[in-house]
């Protein structure tokens, strides 16, 4: 099964994201992006990829390790602010995302690092690239010039702060050529 651990924004924040995207598209034409579904928008803390489901349950399983790790971290107040692209070249990007801002320090960095350590301790290979907290808004199959849209979103996107107090283990299921997400477990921070 293909898995990741994520924080989901509340409905009112998703409303604010939708309004900011609409405002940005009023300024900058949509360059033919595939926009993520509202219900699928999340902030990934850890991407696990293909994972043997037998490794999840039990006293030494991944679920217990992740729950224990997340319990070590307090909830954080965060907001979605501004925008960015992957890779970093706005003129040839394939992903457009909303940035995450915390009231204190680097948002969600500690729980994300702790989850990486817990996964590695259980023999799960984890990407070594730096953690960049973000919410994916849209993707392009080919590198596309997203500079204008990123700039418009940077001005338009500033949601209210909310408390990120839980994380979800999410299974990514491929149906009809698209990925759909199903929450497999939920754990509280703190």
Secondary structure, DSSP 8 states (H G I E B T S, - for coil): -EEEEEE---HHHHHHHHHHHHHHHHHS---S-EE--GGG--EEEEEEEE--GGGTSSTTSHHHHHHHHHHTS--EEEEEEEEEEESS-GGGEEEEEEEEEESSSSTTHHHHHHHHHHHHHTT-----S----EEEEEEEEEEE--HHHHHHHHHH-B---EEE-EEEEEEEEEETTEEEEEEEEEEE--
